[in-house]
Amino acid sequence: MNWIIRLVILISFLVSCSSKGTLNLTDIQTSATIYSIDDLPKPTFSFEDIKKAGAIIVLGESAPGQNQHNALTSARGVAQRDLLEKINGVKVSSETIVEKGILTKDEIRLLVSGHIKSLDCGAYYDRVQGIGYYCVQLPIK
């Protein structure tokens, strides 16, 4: 089911690029001033949300207790990784070792690879908690 959604999104994106040619910055809705996390665009979770927003929108969050630069840099990396996971999926590999009926090793690795050009759609830094929030989007027409 998940691959069907990705295929539909990819086809609609390719059709829109071939018919329109380019994407203008006026096609992208962003907030000029962000005073709180509520001012950031809402993430898109379903196909209906993506169709309504005209983009796949992902919001990344950093770990608490960081300075502004580190928190926003970390949050941007998380957002870009999450966007890549939505488009390309995740490769999961695991290793489990049981010796004499006792679990001695249980390791799971998630691998995400690829390259997507995304657009930044806002950022917010919570000074009280030291948490950065970063929004990235991939326009779909």
Backbone hydrogen bonds in HBPLUS format (Angstrom, degrees):
<---DONOR---> <-ACCEPTOR-->    atom                        ^
c    i                          cat <-CA-CA->   ^        H-A-AA   ^      H-
h    n   atom  resd res      DA  || num        DHA   H-A  angle D-A-AA Bond
n    s   type  num  typ     dist DA aas  dist angle  dist       angle   num
A0004-ILE N   A0001-MET O   3.13 MM   3  5.21 129.5  2.40  96.8 110.2     1
A0005-ILE N   A0001-MET O   3.29 MM   4  6.71 153.7  2.36 150.1 155.6     2
A0006-ARG N   A0002-ASN O   3.17 MM   4  6.49 162.8  2.21 148.8 153.2     3
A0007-LEU N   A0003-TRP O   2.96 MM   4  6.07 151.7  2.04 139.6 147.3     4
A0008-VAL N   A0004-ILE O   2.95 MM   4  6.18 159.8  1.99 151.3 156.2     5
A0009-ILE N   A0005-ILE O   2.97 MM   4  6.19 161.8  2.01 152.1 157.0     6
A0010-LEU N   A0006-ARG O   2.95 MM   4  6.10 162.0  1.98 146.5 151.7     7
A0011-ILE N   A0007-LEU O   2.91 MM   4  6.09 163.4  1.94 151.1 155.5     8
A0012-SER N   A0008-VAL O   2.97 MM   4  6.12 164.4  1.99 148.8 153.3     9
A0013-PHE N   A0009-ILE O   2.95 MM   4  6.09 151.0  2.04 146.1 154.4    10
A0014-LEU N   A0010-LEU O   2.93 MM   4  6.15 161.7  1.96 151.9 156.3    11
A0015-VAL N   A0011-ILE O   2.93 MM   4  6.09 160.1  1.97 152.7 158.1    12
A0016-SER N   A0012-SER O   3.06 MM   4  6.13 158.5  2.11 140.5 146.3    13
A0017-CYS N   A0013-PHE O   3.00 MM   4  6.20 154.9  2.06 147.5 154.4    14
A0018-SER N   A0014-LEU O   3.01 MM   4  6.16 155.8  2.07 145.1 151.3    15
A0019-SER N   A0015-VAL O   3.01 MM   4  6.16 147.3  2.12 145.0 153.6    16
A0020-LYS N   A0016-SER O   2.93 MM   4  5.85 163.7  1.96 147.6 152.4    17
A0021-GLY N   A0017-CYS O   2.82 MM   4  4.97 136.5  2.01 120.2 134.2    18
A0027-ASP N   A0024-ASN O   2.99 MM   3  5.44 155.6  2.05 110.7 118.4    19
A0028-ILE N   A0025-LEU O   3.22 MM   3  5.50 160.6  2.26 107.4 113.3    20
A0039-ASP N   A0036-SER O   3.08 MM   3  5.57 157.2  2.13 111.5 118.1    21
A0040-LEU N   A0037-ILE O   3.24 MM   3  5.58 159.2  2.29 108.4 114.4    22
A0044-THR N   A0057-ILE O   3.05 MM  13  5.26 157.7  2.10 133.2 136.5    23
A0050-ILE N   A0046-SER O   3.02 MM   4  6.33 158.5  2.07 150.8 156.6    24
A0051-LYS N   A0047-PHE O   2.91 MM   4  6.11 159.4  1.96 148.3 153.9    25
A0052-LYS N   A0048-GLU O   2.94 MM   4  6.10 156.8  2.00 146.3 152.7    26
A0053-ALA N   A0049-ASP O   2.92 MM   4  6.07 161.1  1.95 150.3 155.2    27
A0054-GLY N   A0050-ILE O   2.79 MM   4  5.67 138.2  1.96 141.8 153.3    28
A0140-ILE N   A0054-GLY O   2.75 MM  86  5.21 169.3  1.76 128.5 131.9    29
A0056-ILE N   A0138-LEU O   2.92 MM  82  5.10 161.7  1.95 135.5 137.4    30
A0138-LEU N   A0056-ILE O   2.89 MM  82  5.10 150.2  1.98 138.9 148.7    31
A0058-VAL N   A0136-VAL O   2.92 MM  78  5.55 170.4  1.93 170.2 173.0    32
A0136-VAL N   A0058-VAL O   3.02 MM  78  5.55 161.5  2.05 159.2 165.2    33
A0060-GLY N   A0134-TYR O   2.73 MM  74  5.13 167.8  1.74 160.4 160.9    34
A0134-TYR N   A0060-GLY O   2.95 MM  74  5.13 157.0  2.01 140.9 147.2    35
A0062-SER N   A0132-GLY O   2.94 MM  70  5.23 155.3  2.00 152.2 156.1    36
A0065-GLY N   A0129-GLN O   2.99 MM  64  6.04 158.5  2.04 142.3 148.4    37
A0066-GLN N   A0130-GLY O   3.14 MM  64  4.99 171.8  2.14 128.3 127.8    38
A0071-ALA N   A0067-ASN O   2.91 MM   4  5.97 162.4  1.94 160.0 165.9    39
A0072-LEU N   A0068-GLN O   3.00 MM   4  6.08 168.1  2.02 152.8 155.7    40
A0073-THR N   A0069-HIS O   2.98 MM   4  6.07 157.3  2.03 147.9 154.9    41
A0074-SER N   A0070-ASN O   2.92 MM   4  5.98 160.1  1.96 145.0 150.7    42
A0075-ALA N   A0071-ALA O   2.89 MM   4  6.04 159.7  1.93 145.9 152.1    43
A0076-ARG N   A0072-LEU O   2.94 MM   4  6.04 150.5  2.02 141.0 148.5    44
A0077-GLY N   A0073-THR O   3.13 MM   4  6.39 157.4  2.18 145.0 150.5    45
A0078-VAL N   A0074-SER O   3.01 MM   4  6.31 156.6  2.06 150.7 157.2    46
A0079-ALA N   A0075-ALA O   2.93 MM   4  6.14 158.7  1.98 146.3 152.1    47
A0080-GLN N   A0076-ARG O   2.91 MM   4  6.13 163.3  1.94 153.0 157.3    48
A0081-ARG N   A0077-GLY O   2.96 MM   4  6.10 156.3  2.01 145.0 151.8    49
A0082-ASP N   A0078-VAL O   2.91 MM   4  6.12 160.4  1.95 149.9 155.3    50
A0083-LEU N   A0079-ALA O   2.94 MM   4  6.16 153.5  2.01 148.2 155.3    51
A0084-LEU N   A0080-GLN O   3.01 MM   4  6.19 158.8  2.06 145.0 150.7    52
A0085-GLU N   A0081-ARG O   2.88 MM   4  6.15 148.3  1.98 147.2 156.6    53
A0086-LYS N   A0082-ASP O   3.05 MM   4  6.31 149.4  2.15 141.9 149.3    54
A0087-ILE N   A0083-LEU O   3.11 MM   4  6.42 149.5  2.20 146.8 154.8    55
A0088-ASN N   A0084-LEU O   2.79 MM   4  5.74 163.0  1.81 156.3 159.7    56
A0089-GLY N   A0085-GLU O   2.88 MM   4  4.54 136.0  2.07 116.3 127.0    57
A0091-LYS N   A0111-LEU O   2.93 MM  20  4.99 178.4  1.93 154.5 153.9    58
A0111-LEU N   A0091-LYS O   2.78 MM  20  4.99 160.1  1.82 150.7 157.0    59
A0093-SER N   A0109-ARG O   2.93 MM  16  5.28 164.6  1.96 155.0 159.9    60
A0109-ARG N   A0093-SER O   2.73 MM  16  5.28 173.1  1.74 170.7 172.5    61
A0095-GLU N   A0107-GLU O   2.81 MM  12  5.23 152.2  1.88 152.4 159.6    62
A0107-GLU N   A0095-GLU O   2.86 MM  12  5.23 170.4  1.87 156.3 159.3    63
A0097-ILE N   A0105-LYS O   2.75 MM   8  4.95 158.2  1.80 143.8 147.9    64
A0104-THR N   A0097-ILE O   2.88 MM   7  5.68 164.1  1.91 155.2 160.3    65
A0105-LYS N   A0097-ILE O   3.29 MM   8  4.95 154.3  2.36 138.9 136.7    66
A0099-GLU N   A0102-ILE O   2.93 MM   3  5.34 153.2  2.00 158.1 150.5    67
A0102-ILE N   A0099-GLU O   2.98 MM   3  5.34 160.0  2.02 113.1 119.7    68
A0119-LEU N   A0137-GLN O   2.85 MM  18  5.27 174.8  1.85 158.3 159.6    69
A0137-GLN N   A0119-LEU O   2.77 MM  18  5.27 152.9  1.84 150.5 159.8    70
A0121-CYS N   A0135-CYS O   2.85 MM  14  5.15 175.4  1.86 133.6 134.6    71
A0135-CYS N   A0122-GLY O   2.83 MM  13  5.21 165.2  1.85 164.9 160.0    72
A0124-TYR N   A0133-TYR O   2.86 MM   9  5.13 156.4  1.91 145.7 149.9    73
A0133-TYR N   A0124-TYR O   2.76 MM   9  5.13 153.9  1.83 161.2 167.6    74
A0126-ASP N   A0131-ILE O   2.84 MM   5  5.25 170.4  1.85 166.7 164.3    75
A0130-GLY N   A0126-ASP O   2.73 MM   4  5.49 134.2  1.94 147.4 161.9    76
A0131-ILE N   A0126-ASP O   3.29 MM   5  5.25 139.1  2.47 134.1 140.2    77
